[in-house]
Amino acid sequence: MAKTKAVRFFALSLLCVTAAFLNLLSAFLVFDTLRIPLFVDTVFTVAVVFHVGLVPGLAVVLLNWVLWAMVNSVSPFVIVSVAEVFIIWRLRPVGMPWPGFRGERAFAETVSVCATLMLLYIATSVSASVLGGLIDYAFLRMENYKPLGPGHVFGSGFYGGEIHPLAIGILSRFPINIIDRFIVVFGGFFIALGLGRLKRKFRIFDDGADAKSGAVFHL
């Protein structure tokens, strides 16, 4: 039993570390290499929340924060990621239509899951825009702070005008987050779905011991 728990903990730790590195890689690939102004550095965090739950998702956020501090700088926007994890966990789908349901029940469950994902998409878009704008505004008031990141691709044109900096920080993020939260929520969900199918295919930890976690997919 102790050996099984140790293996399970190792697998979970490996999943969190891998997710953190993939998040960082996604951020550099999309924004720095391809120059696409989108925040997609939490896709794998969301996948971990869907797959194994709240605490592992928060662990990925912490790992991402540490990695980002090592390669760039300490980012206060970790608060946005923490809020996103709690929103995903609180509003996540409670059931899955695959692979057990068929016919009308499968259709009803699929509609329910899609509706829940849309709710998550809207909630995370709003929270990312508002919290990101608030954090940005707080740092704009610091001397020598230079706003960076996707939000300022849209927001830079407003600076110097009569619009309040807080409003700029929030409103400039909505066009971005409408796109990238869709990628993050639905992308994370389907990555978790793939991980769940992979686990079932190879019968990894098929004893149901972690069903109490309440995750959509269990490790």
C-alpha positions in Angstrom: 0.0 0.0 0.0 2.8 2.4 0.9 4.6 1.6 -2.3 1.5 2.3 -4.3 1.1 5.7 -2.6 4.7 6.5 -3.3 4.4 5.6 -7.0 1.2 7.6 -7.1 2.9 10.6 -5.5 5.8 10.4 -7.9 3.5 10.2 -10.9 1.5 13.2 -9.7 4.7 15.2 -9.1 6.0 14.3 -12.5 2.7 15.4 -14.1 2.8 18.8 -12.3 6.4 19.5 -13.2 5.8 18.5 -16.9 2.7 20.7 -17.0 4.7 23.7 -15.6 7.4 23.3 -18.2 4.9 22.9 -21.0 3.1 26.1 -19.8 6.4 28.0 -20.0 7.2 26.5 -23.4 3.7 27.5 -24.7 4.2 31.1 -23.4 7.6 31.5 -25.2 6.4 29.8 -28.3 3.2 31.8 -28.8 4.2 35.3 -27.5 8.0 35.5 -27.9 8.6 33.3 -31.0 5.4 33.6 -33.0 4.6 37.1 -31.7 0.9 36.3 -31.1 -0.5 38.5 -28.3 -2.2 35.7 -26.3 -1.9 34.4 -22.7 -1.8 30.7 -23.2 0.5 29.8 -20.3 -2.1 28.1 -18.2 -3.5 25.5 -20.6 -1.7 22.6 -18.9 -2.6 24.1 -15.4 -6.2 23.8 -16.4 -5.7 20.3 -17.7 -4.2 19.3 -14.4 -7.1 20.8 -12.4 -9.6 18.9 -14.6 -7.5 15.7 -14.4 -6.5 15.4 -10.7 -7.9 18.4 -8.8 -7.4 21.6 -7.0 -4.1 21.1 -5.0 -2.1 19.7 -8.0 -3.4 22.7 -10.1 -2.2 25.1 -7.4 1.2 23.3 -7.4 1.5 23.8 -11.1 0.8 27.5 -10.6 3.5 27.7 -8.0 6.0 25.9 -10.2 5.2 28.2 -13.1 5.8 31.2 -10.9 9.2 29.9 -9.8 10.2 29.0 -13.3 9.1 32.3 -14.7 11.1 34.1 -11.9 14.2 32.1 -12.9 14.1 32.9 -16.6 12.5 36.3 -16.6 11.3 38.1 -13.4 9.0 37.7 -10.5 5.5 38.1 -11.8 2.6 39.4 -9.7 0.1 38.0 -12.3 0.4 34.7 -10.5 -2.8 35.9 -8.7 -4.7 35.7 -12.0 -3.6 32.0 -12.4 -4.6 31.2 -8.8 -8.0 32.7 -9.3 -8.4 30.8 -12.6 -7.6 27.5 -10.8 -10.3 28.1 -8.2 -12.8 29.0 -10.8 -12.1 25.9 -12.8 -12.3 23.7 -9.8 -15.5 25.3 -8.4 -17.4 25.3 -11.7 -15.9 22.2 -13.4 -18.2 19.6 -15.1 -19.4 17.1 -12.6 -19.9 14.2 -15.0 -18.6 13.0 -18.3 -20.6 11.5 -21.3 -17.6 9.4 -22.4 -17.5 6.4 -22.6 -20.3 5.0 -20.5 -23.4 6.8 -21.8 -25.2 6.2 -25.1 -28.1 7.6 -26.9 -30.2 10.4 -25.4 -28.4 10.3 -22.1 -25.1 10.8 -23.8 -26.5 13.8 -25.8 -27.9 15.4 -22.6 -24.6 14.9 -20.7 -22.6 16.3 -23.6 -24.8 19.4 -23.7 -24.4 19.8 -20.0 -20.6 19.6 -20.2 -20.4 22.0 -23.1 -22.6 24.5 -21.2 -20.4 24.2 -18.1 -17.3 24.8 -20.2 -18.9 27.9 -21.7 -19.6 29.2 -18.2 -16.0 28.5 -17.3 -14.9 30.3 -20.4 -16.9 33.4 -19.6 -15.9 33.4 -15.9 -12.2 33.0 -16.6 -12.3 35.7 -19.3 -13.8 38.2 -16.9 -11.6 37.3 -14.0 -8.4 37.4 -16.1 -9.3 40.8 -17.5 -10.4 42.4 -14.3 -7.6 41.0 -12.1 -5.0 41.5 -14.7 -6.1 45.1 -15.1 -6.0 45.7 -11.4 -2.5 44.3 -11.0 -1.3 46.2 -14.0 -2.7 49.4 -12.6 -1.0 48.9 -9.3 2.4 48.4 -10.9 1.9 51.3 -13.3 2.0 53.5 -10.2 5.5 52.2 -9.5 8.5 54.3 -10.7 10.3 52.9 -13.8 7.6 50.2 -14.4 7.3 49.4 -18.1 4.1 47.5 -19.0 4.8 44.4 -21.0 2.9 41.5 -22.3 -0.1 40.8 -24.7 -2.4 43.3 -22.9 -0.3 46.2 -24.0 -0.5 45.3 -27.6 -4.1 46.5 -27.5 -3.7 49.0 -24.6 -0.7 51.0 -25.6 -2.7 53.1 -28.0 -4.8 54.4 -25.2 -2.0 55.7 -23.0 -1.6 59.4 -23.1 -5.3 60.0 -23.6 -8.1 60.8 -21.1 -9.0 57.2 -20.4 -8.2 56.1 -16.8 -5.2 53.7 -16.7 -7.3 51.1 -14.7 -10.0 51.1 -17.4 -7.3 50.7 -20.1 -5.7 47.8 -18.2 -9.0 46.0 -17.9 -10.6 46.8 -21.3 -7.5 46.1 -23.3 -7.4 42.6 -21.9 -11.0 41.6 -23.0 -10.3 41.2 -26.7 -7.3 39.0 -25.8 -8.9 36.9 -23.1 -12.0 36.2 -25.2 -9.7 34.3 -27.5 -7.1 32.8 -25.2 -9.5 31.7 -22.4 -11.3 29.7 -25.0 -8.1 28.0 -25.9 -7.1 27.5 -22.3 -10.5 26.2 -21.0 -11.4 23.9 -23.9 -7.8 23.0 -24.7 -7.2 22.1 -21.0 -10.4 20.1 -20.9 -9.5 18.0 -23.9 -6.0 17.4 -22.8 -7.4 16.1 -19.5 -9.8 14.0 -21.5 -6.9 12.5 -23.4 -5.0 11.8 -20.2 -8.1 10.1 -18.7 -8.4 7.9 -21.8 -4.7 7.1 -21.7 -5.0 6.1 -18.0 -7.9 3.8 -18.8 -6.2 2.3 -21.8 -3.2 1.2 -19.8 -5.2 0.7 -16.6 -3.0 3.1 -14.6 -4.0 3.2 -10.9 -7.3 1.5 -11.7 -8.3 0.9 -8.1 -10.5 4.0 -7.6 -8.6 5.0 -4.5 -8.5 8.7 -5.5 -12.2 9.0 -6.5 -12.7 11.1 -3.5 -10.8 14.0 -5.0 -13.8 15.0 -7.1 -11.7 15.6 -10.2 -13.3 15.0 -13.6 -10.5 12.5 -14.4 -8.6 10.6 -11.7 -4.9 9.7 -11.7 
